[in-house]
C-alpha cells in the first residue's frame, strides 16, 4: 500500500496529502522535515518539505517537495544505494546521509543537496557521518561523525567548509541533532 506524508494547510484548516511522487514502484513515503518560510519574519512562500520513499527492491531515496511548484524533486545519491533525508532549509537545501558503499552497505556519509548538486560532507577521520539538522536561515549543518578511534563526535559545517568537531563535555561521544534558526 502507498503511504503519503501530510502537511497542514493553514488556509483550509485541514491536512493535505503530499501525493504525486511519479515513481512507479514507490512503496511508502516518510515526511522527515519541513521548512515553512511563511512563519519566519521577512520571508514569504514557498515552503519546502523533504522526506524519503522506499522503492520496491529495498532502495530508499530522498525527495524535496516545493509548495511553489507542487512538484517533487528526487535527491539522487551518486553512490546508487540508500539515502535518507533528515532536514531541509528554507531555501530548499536537503541534508541527510547516504550509503557510500551500496554493495556492502557499510559506510554512510552526511550530505547536503542543493539545486541538483549532491555534496558528500566526508567524516572527521572515521568511517561514518550523519547530518541531522540544518539552520533554516544560515544553512549551517549539524550531525555526528566517527573519529579515527571509532567514537562519535558531534559536528557542525558551514558553507563549503570541512566538518568541525564538537566537544564531548567530558564523555566519550557527542551528537548534534538540531540547530537554531540563526
Rosetta blueprint (number, residue, H / E / L):
1 X L
2 X L
3 X L
4 X L
5 X L
6 X E
7 X E
8 X E
9 X E
10 X L
11 X L
12 X L
13 X L
14 X E
15 X E
16 X E
17 X E
18 X L
19 X L
20 X L
21 X L
22 X L
23 X L
24 X L
25 X L
26 X E
27 X E
28 X E
29 X E
30 X E
31 X E
32 X E
33 X E
34 X E
35 X E
36 X L
37 X H
38 X H
39 X H
40 X L
41 X L
42 X L
43 X L
44 X L
45 X L
46 X L
47 X L
48 X E
49 X E
50 X E
51 X E
52 X E
53 X E
54 X E
55 X E
56 X L
57 X L
58 X L
59 X E
60 X E
61 X E
62 X E
63 X E
64 X E
65 X E
66 X E
67 X L
68 X L
69 X L
70 X L
71 X L
72 X E
73 X E
74 X E
75 X E
76 X L
77 X L
78 X L
79 X L
80 X L
81 X L
82 X L
83 X E
84 X E
85 X E
86 X E
87 X E
88 X E
89 X L
90 X L
91 X L
92 X L
93 X L
94 X E
95 X E
96 X E
97 X E
98 X E
99 X E
100 X L
101 X L
102 X L
103 X L
104 X L
105 X L
106 X L
107 X L
108 X E
109 X E
110 X E
111 X E
112 X E
113 X E
114 X E
115 X L
116 X L
117 X E
118 X E
119 X E
120 X E
121 X L
122 X L
123 X L
124 X L
125 X L
126 X L
127 X L
128 X L
129 X E
130 X E
131 X E
132 X E
133 X E
134 X E
135 X L
136 X L
137 X L
138 X L
139 X L
140 X L
141 X E
142 X E
143 X E
144 X E
145 X E
146 X E
147 X L
148 X L
149 X L
150 X L
151 X L
152 X E
153 X E
154 X E
155 X E
156 X E
157 X E
158 X L
159 X L
160 X L
161 X L
162 X L
163 X L
164 X E
165 X E
166 X L
167 X L
168 X L
169 X L
170 X L
171 X L
172 X L
173 X L
174 X L
175 X L
176 X L
177 X L
178 X L
179 X L
180 X L
181 X L
182 X L
